[in-house]
Amino acid sequence: MSVYKRILLKLSGESLMGNDKYGINTRVLESYASQIKEAVSQKVQIGIVIGGGNIFRGLTGAGKGFDRVKGDQMGMLATVINSLALQSALQNHGVKAKVMTSIDMAPVGEIYSKDKAVEAMKEGYVVIIAGGTGNPFFTTDTASALRGVETEADVLFKGTRVDGIYTADPEKDPSAVKLPELTFDEVYNRNLKVMDMTAFTLCKENHLPIIVFDMDTPGNLMKVINGEHIGTIVKE
């Protein structure tokens, strides 16, 4: 039995690359779609926000001479590409899915509103919210926190390539130790990099717990939905 009725799932754009250097790896995309289908079959209501780092990052663009606002807007469009790819993969698995966009992009996707998103989730749709917050200078982490709070999700799942929060970056520091459970204050005090500070503060102030887990291992999404402690949970 699932522990959560409604979740907001944040997916990393970089994770969509798999072992590729750029773009969308179809094996990873199919794995994500399959795991999400299993969750939907358990009547879990799902909203999703995807990053765009596998295609374009606003900050990277700014470092190469792009105007920061234009760079962030390009990054927003990258999230739309990823969202459409995931929608297509879900539909190929027989899952009802719709893309909503934070900026008006009809007919690519319906403009996002909380009421429409929640209504669609209740009807069994996976709602993929693209375009970040629709504003520059805000990350997709912040977008996921915002949409999680808005849609009254029970929890924010951050699916990454790492199986939780560590004392240091485990991909760079082999002595890093995994931390299975933390409070928001402990993350602050230890200066752990869970999400950007705006996103993290939004979750803390609105009592939205965060679970960081490895989405790249098939079956892990259902494990965290069913309450298994395979990642790291951050809560009050």
C-alpha positions in Angstrom: 0.0 0.0 0.0 1.3 3.4 -0.9 2.0 5.8 2.0 1.4 8.9 -0.1 -1.8 9.9 -1.9 -0.3 12.7 -4.0 3.4 13.3 -4.8 5.4 15.9 -6.7 8.3 14.2 -8.4 11.3 16.3 -9.4 13.4 14.6 -12.1 16.9 15.7 -13.1 17.5 16.7 -16.7 21.1 15.4 -16.3 19.8 12.0 -15.3 17.8 11.8 -18.5 21.2 11.7 -20.4 22.1 8.3 -18.9 25.6 7.5 -20.1 25.2 9.8 -23.0 26.9 13.2 -23.1 23.9 15.2 -24.3 20.1 14.9 -24.8 17.6 12.1 -23.8 18.7 8.5 -23.4 15.7 6.4 -24.4 16.6 3.6 -22.0 16.4 6.0 -19.0 13.2 7.6 -20.4 11.6 4.1 -20.7 12.7 3.2 -17.2 11.1 6.4 -15.7 7.9 5.8 -17.6 7.6 2.2 -16.5 8.2 3.2 -12.8 5.7 6.0 -13.0 3.1 3.7 -14.6 3.5 1.3 -11.7 2.8 4.2 -9.3 -0.3 5.3 -11.2 -1.6 1.7 -11.1 -1.6 2.1 -7.3 -3.8 5.2 -7.5 -1.0 7.6 -6.6 -1.6 11.1 -7.9 1.5 12.4 -9.6 2.8 15.8 -10.6 6.2 16.0 -12.2 8.8 18.8 -12.8 11.8 18.0 -14.9 15.0 20.0 -15.2 16.6 20.9 -18.6 20.3 20.5 -17.9 20.7 17.7 -20.4 19.9 20.2 -23.1 20.7 23.7 -21.8 21.4 25.5 -18.5 20.7 29.2 -18.1 23.8 29.7 -15.9 26.0 27.9 -18.3 24.7 30.1 -21.1 25.3 33.2 -19.1 28.9 32.1 -18.6 29.3 31.9 -22.4 28.0 35.4 -23.0 24.2 35.0 -23.2 22.1 37.5 -21.3 21.0 35.8 -18.1 17.3 36.3 -18.7 17.6 34.9 -22.2 19.7 32.0 -21.0 17.1 31.1 -18.3 14.3 31.3 -20.9 16.3 28.9 -23.1 16.6 26.6 -20.1 12.8 26.8 -19.7 12.3 25.6 -23.2 14.7 22.7 -22.6 12.4 21.6 -19.8 9.5 21.7 -22.2 11.3 19.3 -24.6 12.0 16.9 -21.7 8.4 17.1 -20.6 7.0 16.3 -24.0 9.4 13.3 -24.3 8.2 12.0 -20.9 4.6 12.5 -21.9 5.1 10.6 -25.1 6.8 7.7 -23.2 4.0 7.6 -20.6 1.4 7.5 -23.3 3.2 4.7 -25.1 2.9 2.8 -21.8 -0.9 3.5 -21.7 -0.7 6.2 -19.0 -2.8 9.3 -19.3 -0.4 12.3 -19.2 -0.7 15.9 -19.9 1.9 18.7 -20.1 1.1 22.1 -18.5 3.4 25.0 -19.1 4.3 27.9 -16.8 4.3 30.2 -19.8 1.7 30.3 -22.5 2.7 27.8 -25.2 -0.5 26.5 -26.7 -0.8 24.1 -28.4 2.4 22.6 -26.9 0.8 22.4 -23.5 -2.0 23.9 -21.4 -1.2 26.9 -19.3 -0.6 25.8 -15.7 -3.1 26.5 -13.0 -3.3 24.8 -9.6 -7.0 23.9 -10.0 -6.6 22.4 -13.4 -3.5 20.4 -12.3 -5.2 19.0 -9.2 -8.4 18.1 -11.1 -6.3 16.3 -13.8 -4.4 14.3 -11.1 -7.7 13.3 -9.5 -8.8 12.1 -12.9 -5.8 9.8 -13.1 -3.5 12.0 -15.3 0.2 12.4 -14.7 0.6 16.1 -14.8 4.0 17.2 -16.1 4.6 20.9 -15.3 7.1 22.4 -17.7 8.8 25.8 -18.0 10.1 26.1 -14.5 8.4 28.9 -12.6 8.1 30.8 -15.8 10.5 33.4 -14.4 14.3 33.8 -14.8 16.6 33.5 -11.8 14.6 30.5 -10.4 15.7 26.9 -10.7 13.6 23.9 -11.5 14.2 22.9 -7.9 12.3 26.0 -6.8 9.7 25.2 -9.4 9.2 21.7 -8.0 8.9 23.1 -4.4 6.4 25.7 -5.6 4.3 23.2 -7.5 4.4 20.7 -4.7 3.2 23.3 -2.2 0.6 24.6 -4.6 -0.9 21.2 -5.5 -0.9 20.2 -1.8 1.4 17.2 -2.4 2.1 15.0 0.6 5.8 14.9 -0.2 8.4 16.1 -2.7 10.4 13.3 -4.2 13.8 14.3 -5.8 14.8 11.5 -8.1 18.5 11.7 -8.9 21.5 9.5 -9.8 22.5 9.4 -6.1 20.8 7.2 -3.5 20.3 10.0 -0.9 22.1 12.8 0.9 25.7 12.4 1.9 28.1 14.4 4.1 29.9 15.3 0.8 29.5 14.6 -2.9 29.8 10.7 -3.1 30.8 11.0 -6.8 33.8 13.0 -5.8 34.6 12.0 -2.2 34.8 8.2 -1.5 34.7 8.9 2.3 31.3 10.5 2.1 28.7 9.0 4.4 25.0 8.6 3.6 22.6 10.4 6.0 19.2 8.5 6.0 17.2 11.1 7.9 17.6 14.8 8.5 15.6 17.8 9.8 15.5 21.0 7.8 17.6 22.7 10.4 20.3 20.0 10.3 20.6 20.6 6.5 20.9 24.3 7.1 23.5 23.9 9.9 25.6 21.4 8.0 25.4 23.3 4.8 24.3 20.2 2.8 23.5 20.6 -0.8 20.0 19.1 -1.1 18.3 21.8 -3.3 19.0 25.4 -3.9 18.2 27.5 -0.8 15.0 29.1 -2.2 13.5 25.7 -2.9 14.6 24.3 0.4 13.2 27.2 2.4 9.9 27.0 0.5 9.6 23.4 1.6 10.6 24.1 5.1 8.2 27.0 5.6 5.3 25.0 4.1 6.0 21.7 5.9 6.6 19.8 2.7 9.0 16.9 3.4 11.7 16.0 0.8 12.9 12.5 -0.1 16.0 12.3 -2.1 16.5 8.9 -3.8 18.1 7.1 -6.7 15.5 7.1 -9.5 17.9 5.4 -12.0 17.4 2.0 -10.2 14.2 0.4 -11.5 11.6 -0.2 -8.8 12.9 2.5 -6.5 10.0 4.9 -7.1 7.5 2.4 -5.7 9.8 1.6 -2.8 9.8 5.2 -1.6 6.1 5.5 -2.3 5.5 2.4 -0.1 7.5 3.9 2.7 10.8 2.0 2.3 13.8 4.0 3.6 16.1 3.6 0.7 17.0 7.3 0.3 17.1 10.3 2.6 14.1 12.0 4.1 14.2 15.7 5.2 11.4 16.7 7.5 10.5 18.8 10.5 
